[in-house]
Amino acid sequence: MTDLHLGLAGVGRIGAMHAANLATTAGVGHLTLTDADPARARSVAAALTARGARVSVAAHAAALLRSGVDGLVVATGTATHPELIRAGVEAGVPVLCEKPVAPDVALSLPVLEHVAERGGVVRIGHQRRHDAGYREAKRAFESGELGWLHAVRAVTCDAAPPPVAFLATSGGLFRDCSVHDFDVLRWITGREVVEVYARGSNNGDPEIGRVGDVDTALAVCTLDDGTLAVVTASRYNGAGHDVRLELQGSRGTVLVGMDGAMAVRSAEPGVPFPAGPPHATFAERFAAAYRAEVAAFVELVEGTGGEDLCRPQDAVAASRVADAAQESLRTGAPVAVRALEVSAV
Ligand SMILES: NC(=O)c1ccc[n+]([C@@H]2O[C@H](COP(=O)([O-])OP(=O)(O)OC[C@H]3O[C@@H](n4cnc5c(N)ncnc54)[C@H](O)[C@@H]3O)[C@@H](O)[C@H]2O)c1
């Protein structure tokens, strides 16, 4: 058992959860946090210290990296990911950065090049790769028991929108939300998305439209073997946090997310399933996956595992699909997705 010192930049919505998970992950002995809002970093550190964890606060990311951390987790706003990934690579430590690598693909490519040039060890947070249901769906498809896929349907719906200030910097619903489904499409099928046709709507808070986003969207994706996939997302799913993936094949069908807390009710008389209460938030729905993800990163730092973590070129390939979806939303026309030409990192 090692006694790692890990750094975490950004302790907002998701960073505070990563901090709590890291503080209780086997192998982590010391955590140093930093946040652009120092009071927030102090408050998260105090709460974890009160629960018996060893947690320090650094004034900024450079000071955190100088404190001799063994690895860096980045959970700041998307615009700061490139500089913090670079800083971690320059410091010679493995980095787990929340998705995406950068606000768009054009800004991501120089980061990939830098990581490749310096031999950096960087992984990107796509927690569905660590979720038991998505992993079983991948196994079922790869084993051949589903046959060939005639339809893939991915759903990601929040019960309520995040703050409009966050949406203004999120890059759009496809980049912020559906990018997880685009990653899963590639990861499970092993195929590339070659074309996207997207539509969106704004029937909720008009402020979301004013900051340039849609509150609901749908993308029809064509994979390079002709398989069709539909990816939908909404910020206004009053039934609860609804995340599903249906792989419908020539020999069988699996549905990720069909648990007792699935945020739907059957319209059939006398069918009580699912019994609820429904999933409320992404943090609750994926609680185990987020824990498994940081545990995998700790194994990567220790040199004992972490193979399932998402590599940056795969995260950027998913972002390329999200960019195409945003472009299709803007133009109203189908958009071809160009293959990613980068050296492996
Ligand atoms: N994997 C997932 O399921 C998932 C879910 C939510 C968010 N995210 C990603 O996580 C990132 C953060 O999202 P969030 O919702 O937690 O945002 P947030 O705004 O709640 O938190 C971001 C935090 O980073 C801090 N910060 C900003 N710049 C910083 C810097 N240079 N150094 C240190 N701290 C800095 C802010 O003060 C804030 O506390 C985004 O990139 C988002 O795409 C991923």
Ligand as a Chemical Component Dictionary entry (heavy atoms), coordinates in Angstrom:
data_LIG
# 
_chem_comp.id                   LIG 
_chem_comp.type                 NON-POLYMER 
_chem_comp.pdbx_formal_charge   0 
_chem_comp.three_letter_code    LIG 
# 
loop_
_chem_comp_atom.comp_id 
_chem_comp_atom.atom_id 
_chem_comp_atom.alt_atom_id 
_chem_comp_atom.type_symbol 
_chem_comp_atom.charge 
_chem_comp_atom.model_Cartn_x 
_chem_comp_atom.model_Cartn_y 
_chem_comp_atom.model_Cartn_z 
_chem_comp_atom.pdbx_ordinal 
LIG N1  N1  N 0  -17.554 13.804 -15.740 1  
LIG C1  C1  C 0  -18.691 14.381 -15.398 2  
LIG O1  O1  O 0  -19.713 13.732 -15.232 3  
LIG C2  C2  C 0  -18.728 15.848 -15.172 4  
LIG C3  C3  C 0  -19.820 16.414 -14.499 5  
LIG C4  C4  C 0  -19.799 17.778 -14.237 6  
LIG C5  C5  C 0  -18.745 18.554 -14.659 7  
LIG N2  N2  N 1  -17.720 17.978 -15.348 8  
LIG C6  C6  C 0  -16.596 18.806 -15.813 9  
LIG O2  O2  O 0  -15.901 19.238 -14.664 10 
LIG C7  C7  C 0  -15.444 20.566 -14.857 11 
LIG C8  C8  C 0  -15.920 21.420 -13.679 12 
LIG O3  O3  O 0  -17.325 21.442 -13.699 13 
LIG P1  P1  P 0  -18.137 21.884 -12.384 14 
LIG O4  O4  O 0  -19.550 21.689 -12.719 15 
LIG O5  O5  O -1 -17.567 21.239 -11.175 16 
LIG O6  O6  O 0  -17.810 23.452 -12.374 17 
LIG P2  P2  P 0  -17.839 24.435 -11.130 18 
LIG O7  O7  O 0  -17.927 25.799 -11.721 19 
LIG O8  O8  O 0  -18.857 24.023 -10.132 20 
LIG O9  O9  O 0  -16.420 24.252 -10.429 21 
LIG C9  C9  C 0  -15.212 24.666 -11.019 22 
LIG C10 C10 C 0  -14.290 25.107 -9.886  23 
LIG O10 O10 O 0  -13.001 25.381 -10.425 24 
LIG C11 C11 C 0  -12.496 26.570 -9.823  25 
LIG N3  N3  N 0  -11.479 27.123 -10.719 26 
LIG C12 C12 C 0  -11.645 27.739 -11.903 27 
LIG N4  N4  N 0  -10.434 28.051 -12.451 28 
LIG C13 C13 C 0  -9.492  27.567 -11.585 29 
LIG C14 C14 C 0  -8.072  27.552 -11.602 30 
LIG N5  N5  N 0  -7.367  28.065 -12.621 31 
LIG N6  N6  N 0  -7.435  26.993 -10.548 32 
LIG C15 C15 C 0  -8.138  26.463 -9.515  33 
LIG N7  N7  N 0  -9.494  26.467 -9.457  34 
LIG C16 C16 C 0  -10.154 27.004 -10.481 35 
LIG C17 C17 C 0  -13.723 27.438 -9.627  36 
LIG O11 O11 O 0  -13.518 28.427 -8.646  37 
LIG C18 C18 C 0  -14.762 26.384 -9.192  38 
LIG O12 O12 O 0  -14.754 26.181 -7.796  39 
LIG C19 C19 C 0  -15.955 21.030 -16.226 40 
LIG O13 O13 O 0  -14.912 20.953 -17.148 41 
LIG C20 C20 C 0  -17.041 20.033 -16.573 42 
LIG O14 O14 O 0  -17.095 19.776 -17.977 43 
LIG C21 C21 C 0  -17.678 16.653 -15.581 44 
# 
loop_
_chem_comp_bond.comp_id 
_chem_comp_bond.atom_id_1 
_chem_comp_bond.atom_id_2 
_chem_comp_bond.value_order 
_chem_comp_bond.pdbx_ordinal 
LIG N1  C1  SING 1  
LIG C1  O1  DOUB 2  
LIG C1  C2  SING 3  
LIG C2  C3  SING 4  
LIG C2  C21 DOUB 5  
LIG C3  C4  DOUB 6  
LIG C4  C5  SING 7  
LIG C5  N2  DOUB 8  
LIG N2  C6  SING 9  
LIG N2  C21 SING 10 
LIG C6  O2  SING 11 
LIG C6  C20 SING 12 
LIG O2  C7  SING 13 
LIG C7  C8  SING 14 
LIG C7  C19 SING 15 
LIG C8  O3  SING 16 
LIG O3  P1  SING 17 
LIG P1  O4  DOUB 18 
LIG P1  O5  SING 19 
LIG P1  O6  SING 20 
LIG O6  P2  SING 21 
LIG P2  O7  DOUB 22 
LIG P2  O8  SING 23 
LIG P2  O9  SING 24 
LIG O9  C9  SING 25 
LIG C9  C10 SING 26 
LIG C10 O10 SING 27 
LIG C10 C18 SING 28 
LIG O10 C11 SING 29 
LIG C11 N3  SING 30 
LIG C11 C17 SING 31 
LIG N3  C12 SING 32 
LIG N3  C16 SING 33 
LIG C12 N4  DOUB 34 
LIG N4  C13 SING 35 
LIG C13 C14 SING 36 
LIG C13 C16 DOUB 37 
LIG C14 N5  SING 38 
LIG C14 N6  DOUB 39 
LIG N6  C15 SING 40 
LIG C15 N7  DOUB 41 
LIG N7  C16 SING 42 
LIG C17 O11 SING 43 
LIG C17 C18 SING 44 
LIG C18 O12 SING 45 
LIG C19 O13 SING 46 
LIG C19 C20 SING 47 
LIG C20 O14 SING 48 
# 
